[in-house]
């Protein structure tokens, strides 16, 4: 895969200009993975236990050459002009690496049924994750890191009858420093990020299944988060992020063929501990405080149907220092379908009104943001035999 980009590197707000730099990457990736599982049902002390045993082995190779960035133009913020870039001029490499990732994971899980609607789940996973980066440019040394960690989980479910259920769960997992990219001098010594989640919830099925309601509340804690330190402009652990949230959703089916689905999420996410005092109390990046969705469909028997709905995503911080806001947005989607014999034809339209919005960002830089997809239409045909 080869990719060349022209990106903003410096904004002069007073002059109303932005400086553009051009760079690229040539990446070749391959790998393999194997996941094997064995289930066993046993009865101990009158209780039913469903046991799961698993083994996962994988290897991934990433061969990457990064083309050094150069400044190519300075243009107006309000009337930008894209520069014409001669890619043949950009041949100097800033990095050339061969990255290897080896994973061995073993896990076991027990789902125990105590009777009277009470079930419990406990599980444990152990991972051995090895990373090695061969540096091919002169004067650079190879980098290697091995992370070994346990990931436990536990949960309890109470189902007093077929119409209601309640649950509580706890889990802990980890993510190595260079899981997605190669090791570098600024991340090889950073400990893995750890995530701990505590959650409670309930589910109700009412009026013969025509109405379904779900609710959940959780507290998620992430330690060892990595990002760009605003005081040094280098990659380093940002600190500990705590996210408290609630999620509500529901769906209703009416005899007239109408169906409505709605959801809402509230997230209170902030950095609560950090070696950089300026980051303590700042909001988490790319995390909206409010999100909501609503979709309504109308079916005319098994012959045809249509529907439409909207998605709302609130304001989000683009960077750890909270200097830039990604504004909230609303998009509208629609669909229509028809059954013609054994063929089901469906048309999905996304972002019907061609709304311009920022869907995501780099998370560590206020300048690197990703625009949302424009209006697009997907047509599918499915044949049942």
N, C-alpha and C positions, 0 to 999 in steps of 0.2 A: 504494500500500500504506500503510495506516495502522495504527500499533501503539501501544498504551498499556501501560505496565508499572508495577507497584509493586515496588520493589526495596529490599533492606536497604542502609542507608547508614552505620550506626554500631551497633556491638555493645558493650554494657556487660556484661562478663563477671561482675563483682561483683554487679550487680543482677539479672542474668539476663534482660536485656531487649534488644530490637533496635528501632532506629528505622527506619521505613519512609518512603521517598520515592516520589512518583508523577510520572511524566513521559511523554513520548510523542514519536513522530516520524511525519510524513506524507511519504511518499516516492513519487515517480513516476519510473520508469526506462524507458528505451528505448534501442535501439542496433541496430547492424548489423555484420556482419563478413563478410569474404571471404577464403578461403584457396585458392590455386591452386598446383598442383604438376605438375611435368613430370619423367618418368623417362626415362633413356637408358642403354642397355647398349652398352659399347664394349670392344674388346680392345686392350690396349697391352702390347707386350713379352711376348705369350703369356699375359697375365693378364686375367681378366674383371673389368670394373669396372661396377657398377651405380650410376649417378649420379642424384641427386635434386636438383631445383631447386625452390625454393618462394618464394612471396610471400604475405604476410598483411597485410591492411589492415582496421582496425576503428575504430568510433567508438561511444562509450557516453555517454549523457546521464543524469545523476541530479539530479532536482529535489527538494530535501529541506528540510523545515521542522521544526525541533526545538522542542518545547514545553518551556519551562523547568520543571525539577523543583521540587517543593515537599514539605516534610515533612507527612505526613498522619496518622501515628500512631506510638506507641511501644507495643510489645506484648511479652508474655513469650516467651522463647526456647523454653521447654518446653511451653507451651500457647498457641501463637500464635492470634490472632484477626485474620482478614483485614478490613481496614477497608472501609466502603462509600464509594466515591469518586464524586463528581459531576463527570464529565468536562467538563460545560459551564462549570465554574468555571476550568478550566485552559486559558487561551487565550494567555497571554503567551509570546512566542517568545524563545528564547535564541540561535537561529541560523536563518538562511534563506539557502540557497545554491543556485546552479545550477552543477553540476560537469560538466565535459566532459573526456573521456579519448580521445585519438587515438593509435593505434598503427600504425606501419609497420615490418614486419619482413621481411627477406630472408635466405634460408639456402640452403646447398648441402651435400650429403653424398655421400660416396663409399664404397661397400662393395666392397672388392677381394678377389677370391678368388685366393690364391697357389697353390692346389692342395695335395695331400697333407694336407687337413683344416685348413689354415691360412687364416683370413679376418681382414681388418682393416677397421675403420670409422673414418673421420674426418669431422667435420662442423663447420660454422661458421655462426653466425647473428648478424645485426646488427639491433638494435632502435632505433627512434627513438620514444620514448614521451613524449607531451606532455600535461600536466595544467593545467587552468585552473579556478579557482573564483571565481565572481562572488558577492560578499557583498551581500545586499539590505537588511540592517539599517543604520540611519543610523550614520555614523562609521566604518564598516569598509571596508577597502581590498581590491581584488581580489588574488588570489594566483595565481602561475603558476610552473611548473617544467617543464624539459625534461631528460630523461635519455637518453643515447645510450651503448650498451655492446655489447661483443662477447660471445657465449656459445659457446665452443668445446667439443668433445667428441671423444674418441678411445677405441677399444676394440680388443681382439685376442681372437680365438676359435680354439681348437685342438680339433679333433674327430678323434682318431686312428681311431675306428670309430663305428658306429652306436649303440653302447651308452654312450658317454661323451663328454663335452665339458667344456672348461675355458675360462674367460674372465677378462679383466682389463679394467677400464674406468676412465676419468677424465673428469670433466665440470665445467663452471663455468657458473653462471647468476646472474641478478640479479632483484631484486624492488624496484620503486620504492617510495618512502616512503608514498604515499597511493594505492596501486594499487586498493584495495577501497573506500575512502571518499574524501571530499573533502579538499582541502588545508586546513590550518589553520596558525595562527601557530606552533604547537609542533611541526610536522613538515615545513613547506615547505622548510626549510634542511637537513634530514637526508638524507644520501647514501643511495642504494639499498642494500638488504641484498644481499650476495653469498654464494652457496653453492658450495662446492667439494666434490666427492665422489670418493673413490677406492675401488674395489671389486674384489674377486676372488671367483670362485665356481666351482662344479662341478656337473654334472648327470649322473646315471647312470640308465640304463634296463636293468633286469635281468629274467631269467626270461621272456623273450619279451614283454616289455612289461608284465608283471603287477606289477612292483615299480618304482617311481620314487623317486629320492632327489635332493634338491637341498640345496646348502649355499652360503652366501655370507658374506663378512666385509667390512666397510667402515669407512671413517673419513670422516665428514662434518664439514665446518667451515663455520660460518655467521658472517659478520662484519657489523657494522652492525645487529644485532638491536635492535628498538625495543620499548620498554615503559615502565612507570611507574617512575621513579627513586624508591626508598623514602625517600631523604633530602630530596627536594624535592617529591615527589608530582606531578611533571610528566612529560610524555612526552619521552623522550630515548633516544639509543642506549645499550643495555644493555652491549654489548661483543661479544666473540667466544665462540661456543658450539662446543664440540667434542663430537661423538658418535661413539663407537666401538661397533660392534655386530656380532653374528652372527645369521644366520637359518638355521634348519634346517626342512625340510619333507619329507614323504614321503606316498606313497599306495600301497596294495596292493589288488589285485583277485584274489579267490579264485573257483574254479570253482563254488562253492556259491551264488554271487550276492552274497556279502558284499564290501563295499568299505569301506576305512578310510582316512581322511585326517587327518593330524596336522601340527602346526607349532609351532615355538617360536622366540622372539626374545629376545635379551639386548641391552640398550642401556645404555651407560655415557655419560651426557650431563651436561656441566657447563660453567659459564662459566669460561673460562680466561684471559680478559683483559677489563678494564673500566676506564673512567675513574672508576667508583665502587668503591673498594676493598672495601666490604662485600659486593659481589656476586661477587668472585673466589672460585672454589671452590664456589659454590652449585650445586645441581642445576638442570637445565633444567626449565622448567614443562611440565606436561601430558605428560611423557615417562615411561612406566613402565619400570622396570628389567627386569621380566619380563612376557612375554605368552605365552600358549599356547592351542591349540585342538585339539579332537578331534571328529571326526564319523564315525559308522558308519552305513552303509545296507545294506539287504537287499532284493534284487530277486528276484521270482519270475517269471523269464522276462521277456517283454514285457507281462505282464498287470498287475501291481501291485507296489508296494514301499513301504517305510517306512524311516525313519532318525531318529537323534537324536544330539545331541552337545553339548559345552559350550565356552564361551569364558572364559578367565581373563585379567584385566588387573590388574597390580600397582599398588601405591601410586604416586601422582603428586603432585608439588608444584603447588599452585594459583597461586603467585605467585613472582616472581623472588627475593624476600627469603627464601623457604622458611619462611614462618610457618604455612602451613596445608597439611595433607595431604588429598588426595582418596583415600579408602580403596580398597583392592583389592576386586574383586567377581568373581563367577562367574555367568554366565547360561547357561541351557539352552534349546536350540532343537530343534524336531522337525518332521518332514514325513511326508506319506503321499501316494501317487499311484496312479492307476489309468488304464489305457488301455481306453476303451470305443469300439470301432470307430475312427473317425477323430479322436475327441476324447480328449485327455489332460487328466484332472482332477487337480489338485494342491492340497493344503492345507499351508500352512506356518504353524507356530506359533512365535512368538518370545518369549523370556523366559517360558517355560512356567510357572515357579513364581512369577511376578509379583514378582521380586526388585527391591527399591528400591536404587538406586545412583546415583552421580554419574558421568556418562559423559564430561563435559568441563568446561571452565571458560573464563573470559575470558582467562586467561594473564597478565594484568597486575594483577588484583585478587583478593584472597583471598575477597571477598564475592560475586562474580558467578560462579555455577556452574550447570551445566545438568544436571538430573536425566535419567536414562535413561528410555527408553520403557517403559511398563507392558506387561503381557501383551497381545499382539495377534495376530490370525489373518488370514492372507491366503489367499483362495481364487481360483484361476485355472483357466481352461479354454482350451485351445489346440486349434485345428482344423487338421488337415493336409489339403490339397487334392491 
